[in-house]
Amino acid sequence: MSASRWSSAKLRKLLWGAAVFVVLMLTVPHFMATSSGIYKVAVTTAHQSPQFKQVLGLPVSEAWFTEGSWQLGNTGRGEILIPVQGRMRRGNLRARAIKDDGRWRLTELTLELTQPDEHIDLLSKAPI
């Protein structure tokens, strides 16, 4: 094999390796966030709110790049910011929760809209 073919094959492998690394760096944190209990309870509660759907416009979906922090284990606290978008508007779903005996309980659930700058408390309007 000539030197140029060898370096070309090596470069191709290096580029593939870098691409796989970037994909993993983007998908693993997203998967971890979306599979967490605080994410699930926040999204489920928000989708049960008629105001959430009405303000954003159906269909409503969650976007990538969720950020936040939470503790693993049976007890703890967590906060998460979930980008959401509907047919008419977009914003962020901010949730704070406490984990007690393995179950997350929301203490705050707010829809933060950017256009106009508006904050809607979804927790007080959640169905019982």
N, C-alpha and C positions, 0 to 999 in steps of 0.2 A: 504494500500500500504506500502510495506517495505521501510526502509530508503534508501537502496541501489537503489531500483527502482526509488524512488523519486529523488535522486541525479542524477541518470542516465538520467531521463527525463528532469530534470532542466539543466544538462550539454548539452544535445542535443538541447534544446531551445536556450541556450546561444550561442552555436556554429552556429546554423542557423541564429540567430540575427547578429552575427559577420560577417558571410558570406554575408548576405544581405547588411550590412553596407559597407563592402569592395566593393561589386559590385556597389553600389550607388556612392561611392567615386570615382570610376574609370569611370563610365559611365556618370554621370551628367556633370562634367566639359567638357568631350569630346563632349557631345551633345550640350552644350552651345557654345563651340568653333565652331563646324561645322555648327551650325545654324546661326552664326553671318554673317552679311553682308560682312565684310572684308574677311572672309574665303571664302565665295561664289564667290566674285569678283576675288580673287587671284587664286583660283582653275580654274574657268572658263577661265580666261585670259591665264593662263599657258597651259591649254589643247588646246587652240587655236593656240599655238606656235608649228610649226613643229619641231623646234630644241629641245623643251622640250621632245617631244615624241621620237625623233631620238636618243638623248643622253641617255635617260633612257631605252629605248626599250619597245615596246608595249607588254602587256597592262601596263599602268601606274595607280597606285592607291595611295591613301593617307593612311598613317598609323596612328596609335593611338598616343596619348600623344602630341597633338598640344599644343604649349605654346605661350603666348603672352599677350598683354594688349590692351584694347580698351575702349573707353568711350561710355556709353549708352546715348541716347538722339538724338537730331536733328543735332548737330554739334560736332566735336571733331577730335581726332587723334587716330591712332591705329597702332600696330605692331604685327605681328604674324609669327610664325615659324612652318611650316607644314612639317612633315616627308613625303617623297614621295619615292616610289620604283617602278622600272620597271623590265623587264625581265633581263636586263644587268647590271644595276647600281641602286644605291640608293643615296639619298641626302636629302636636306632640301630646301623647298621653303620659302624664306624670303620675306615678303610683308610689306610695310609701306603704309598707306593711310590716307587721310583726308576725314572726313564726313562733307558734306556741304548740307544743306537743305534736310537732310535725306538720301542722296546717298553717297556711298563710291567711292572715286576716288583714284586710285593707284598713289603713287609718286615713289615707288620702287618695283620691282618684280625681285628677283634674285634666280636662281637655284644654290645652293651651293653643289657641289659634294665633296665627301670625298676621293675617289680613282679615279683619282688623285685629289689633292686639286685644284679645279677649280671653278670659279664663273662666271655664264653666266647671262647677263642682258636680261631678257625676255621682259621687258617693252618696250625697244626701238625696239624690233623685233615683237611686237604684231601687228596683223592685224588691220587696221583702220575700 
